Amino acid sequence: MANTSDIKKGLCIRYNHDIFKIIEFLHVKPGKGPAFVRTKLKSVTTGKVIDNTFSAGHKIEDVRVETHKFQFLYAEGEDFHFMNTEDYNQITLQKSVLDAPDLMKEGEIVTVLINTEDASPLSVEMPSHVILEVTHTEPGVKAIPPPMQQNQRPLKPEHVLMFLCLSMKETKSK
């Protein structure tokens, strides 16, 4: 058990039957009344962000989590299979745990947050950007200048990207 003086950015705590990561915090000591700590908490399981205020000295239950690099192997229905890049153990995660499962490519490296108490995966942090291959694009219209044209490009993992026609020479999109 920890208290409010132990709060720091990145600390994971158990609050309202869920595990939250502290994104921001501010110790406030008003001129009148007791001190308190304002926090912004992000649920590691759902991604929901909430604001909460703890009174000074409030006991909080900290949770030890570890981050591991996993490689995405393949998807099978609602199940996504990953392999730990350090010890080659494989885990299966449900589609609901992933932020953007449709953008996952085989071989992609992701960061998985694991609760050390029960070794259960909590959430998956996707890469900040991915490189996808454009499979098809419609030609631009000559009467409309390229910056004003909008076009659709289907991408390799079954996604469609809306974009402004700036260049027709690119084959990959970020």
C-alpha positions in Angstrom: 0.0 0.0 0.0 1.2 3.5 -0.9 -0.2 6.9 -0.1 -0.6 10.1 -2.0 3.0 11.2 -1.3 4.2 8.2 -3.4 2.2 9.3 -6.5 4.3 9.9 -9.6 3.7 9.9 -13.3 3.4 6.4 -14.8 2.5 4.7 -11.5 -0.3 2.0 -11.9 -2.9 1.8 -9.1 -6.0 -0.2 -8.4 -9.0 2.1 -8.2 -12.8 1.4 -8.6 -12.1 -2.3 -9.4 -9.9 -1.4 -12.4 -6.2 -0.7 -12.9 -5.3 2.9 -13.8 -2.1 4.5 -14.9 -1.4 8.0 -13.6 -0.9 10.4 -16.5 -0.7 13.7 -14.6 -0.8 14.7 -11.0 -0.6 17.9 -9.0 -0.1 18.3 -5.2 -2.2 21.2 -4.0 -1.8 22.8 -0.6 -4.4 25.5 -0.3 -4.0 28.3 2.2 -7.1 27.1 4.0 -8.1 23.5 4.4 -6.2 20.2 3.9 -3.9 19.4 1.1 -5.0 17.1 -1.8 -3.7 15.6 -5.0 -5.4 16.1 -8.4 -4.8 13.2 -10.8 -5.6 12.3 -14.3 -6.0 8.5 -14.5 -6.1 6.3 -17.7 -7.5 2.8 -17.5 -5.0 0.3 -18.8 -7.8 -2.1 -19.7 -10.3 0.2 -21.4 -8.3 3.3 -22.2 -10.8 5.6 -20.5 -9.4 8.8 -18.9 -10.8 10.1 -15.7 -10.0 13.0 -13.3 -9.8 12.2 -9.6 -8.9 14.0 -6.5 -7.3 12.2 -3.5 -7.0 13.8 -0.1 -3.5 14.0 1.4 -2.5 10.8 3.1 -5.1 8.7 1.3 -4.0 5.1 0.9 -3.8 3.8 -2.6 -3.1 0.3 -3.8 -0.3 0.3 -6.3 0.0 -2.5 -8.9 3.2 -3.7 -10.4 3.1 -4.0 -14.1 5.8 -4.9 -16.6 6.1 -4.1 -20.2 7.2 -6.7 -22.7 7.8 -6.5 -26.5 5.7 -9.0 -28.4 5.6 -9.8 -32.1 2.2 -10.2 -33.8 2.0 -13.6 -35.4 -1.5 -14.1 -36.8 -5.2 -13.5 -36.2 -7.7 -16.3 -35.9 -11.2 -15.0 -35.7 -11.4 -12.9 -32.5 -8.1 -14.2 -31.2 -4.8 -12.5 -31.9 -1.6 -14.5 -31.3 1.6 -12.8 -30.1 5.1 -14.1 -29.3 7.4 -12.7 -26.7 10.6 -11.5 -28.5 12.8 -12.4 -25.4 11.7 -15.9 -24.4 9.5 -16.9 -27.4 6.5 -17.7 -25.2 3.2 -17.2 -27.1 0.0 -15.6 -25.8 -3.4 -15.2 -27.2 -5.3 -11.9 -26.8 -8.9 -11.1 -27.6 -9.7 -8.5 -30.3 -11.3 -6.2 -27.7 -8.0 -5.7 -25.9 -6.4 -4.1 -29.0 -6.7 -0.5 -29.9 -6.7 -0.8 -33.7 -6.6 -4.5 -34.5 -7.4 -3.9 -38.2 -4.1 -2.1 -38.7 -2.0 -5.0 -37.3 0.4 -6.6 -39.8 2.1 -9.9 -39.3 5.5 -9.4 -37.7 4.5 -6.0 -36.1 6.2 -5.4 -32.7 3.9 -4.1 -29.9 4.3 -3.4 -26.2 2.1 -5.5 -23.9 1.4 -4.4 -20.3 1.3 -7.4 -18.0 0.1 -7.5 -14.4 2.8 -9.3 -12.4 0.4 -10.5 -9.7 -1.4 -13.0 -12.0 0.7 -12.6 -15.2 -2.4 -11.5 -17.2 -2.0 -9.1 -20.1 -3.8 -5.8 -19.4 -3.4 -3.8 -22.6 -1.5 -3.6 -25.8 0.3 -0.4 -26.9 0.3 -0.2 -30.7 3.1 1.4 -32.6 2.8 5.2 -33.2 2.7 4.6 -36.9 2.5 1.8 -39.4 3.5 1.4 -43.0 0.8 0.0 -45.2 0.9 -0.9 -48.9 -1.6 0.7 -51.2 -3.3 -2.0 -53.2 -5.4 0.2 -55.6 -6.2 3.8 -56.3 -8.5 5.6 -58.7 -6.9 8.1 -61.2 -7.3 11.8 -60.4 -9.6 14.1 -62.5 -7.7 16.5 -64.8 -10.3 19.3 -64.5 -9.8 19.7 -60.7 -6.4 20.8 -59.4 -4.7 18.0 -57.3 -4.9 19.7 -53.9 -8.7 19.9 -54.2 -9.3 16.3 -55.2 -10.2 13.6 -52.6 -9.6 10.0 -53.3 -9.8 6.6 -51.6 -7.0 4.1 -51.4 -7.6 0.6 -50.2 -4.7 -0.6 -48.0 -3.3 -4.0 -47.5 -5.0 -5.0 -44.2 -8.5 -4.3 -45.5 -8.6 -0.5 -44.7 -9.6 2.4 -46.9 -7.6 5.6 -46.6 -9.2 8.9 -47.5 -6.7 11.5 -48.7 -6.1 14.6 -50.8 -4.5 13.9 -54.2 -1.1 15.4 -53.8 1.1 12.8 -55.5 0.1 9.7 -57.4 3.6 8.2 -57.3 3.5 6.9 -53.7 3.0 3.2 -53.2 3.1 3.2 -49.3 1.2 5.3 -46.8 2.1 6.1 -43.2 
